[in-house]
Amino acid sequence: MSTFAAEDRLASTDTDRDGLRERYRAVRRYTEKLAAPLSPEDQTVQSMPDVSPTKWHRAHVTWFFETFVLAGAEPDFKAHEETYWFLFNSYYEGVGPRYSRPMRGVISRPGAHDVGVYRDVVDDRMVSLIDRLDDGSLTKLADTIELGFHHEQQHQELLLMDIKHVLSLNPLRPVYAGEPALTEPMAAPGDAGWVDFEGGLVEIGHDGDGFHFDNELPAHQQFLLPYRLADRLVTNGEWMQFMADGGYQRHEFWLSDGWAKIQEEGWSAPYYWTEEDGLWLEHTLHGTRPVDPALPVCHVSHYEADAYASWAGKRLPSEAEWEHAARQQEGTQVSGNVADNQTWHPQPAGAPTGKLRQLFGDCWEWTGTSYLPYPGFHPAEGAVGEYNGKFMSSQMVLRGGCALTPPGHARVSYRNFFPPGARWPMTGVRLADGGAPAA
Ligand SMILES: [Fe+2]
């Protein structure tokens, strides 16, 4: 298994020449380390339309730098391979046509090795560009290069989410990397406590220095009634109680779309759970193992999260409640079980602290808030304006990060989003109570 050194982390926020060069190298190296345990065959599989092959992720993030940085900045720009622009454009209409997303798994060529060559060539050109541009030109490009870092980090998490799904369908039950995890149950965290917040007129959204996506702007005020949040995530043990009480069979807990979905898909447990001889097993990146009641439940959809909350007589937090609570408790500090821990899985909450535990890392937390523009939102100029804004329909906001989130990528104002039926992201549940129902 690869080891991740401190220099691989995107901890610095320097945007001067040296900072950009070192951060570029760090983020690119991190992607390759994540892919290193995977064979060329592993890297080619697309196990469902939402999943992209590992080598496609490696190539697409490279295409991003080639398209949005090199093409506009190199005087005699020539694409590494013209055809790659068609193969590795994801969804940018402003850049041109692209290959069918659900068919990415049939692209056997270029192979994983060719993608490595593509990465090396673009890396040399990017570092050369950063070194030779005059200060003014580099300053103008710095925001786009920085967007490329954070874009690649998003794909680092997707790479892990996606290969988890790929490996889950292999009857040999392969392990992503390392030894299979121990199967002894972990220490149960005890009953969840509650942390109270006064609410009132609060401010959310990105309001300081440092990188942010356009969807985190503008910072603005929202009014919150007094509310409380559970001090930890819902556990597998609690989810088993929901299942034992007919949670997946009793319509009264479910949103109409969710009830229709579980009939259609036959859902009766979280995504990666299977029952064998009366024992629930869970597929993880460390292999298949018995479901541990002490661990947070993960890979549940928004529909399931909402139904669980209804069963428990509670609700999901709104995104404004989540962000306000996180700011009250942590300011803008972020720490938790994210990818550099290399657990690749949520961990137990530990002993109560009187504060919210597991805010960052472990599992993305479903909110009850639809993914919509903040008041006064404007997408970024140009083709990169397609990055976030055009997806503001039929999706729900998630907050916090997960065990697959690259270090330095999570922040208090970060708005993740997925359709309410998505289960392959590492998603979990924190309950809320009091105040007003989520908007
Ligand atoms: Fe992308």
Boltz pocket constraint, residues with backbone or C-beta under 6 A from the ligand:
constraints:
  - pocket:
      binder: B
      contacts: [[A, 60], [A, 90], [A, 151], [A, 155]]
      max_distance: 6.0
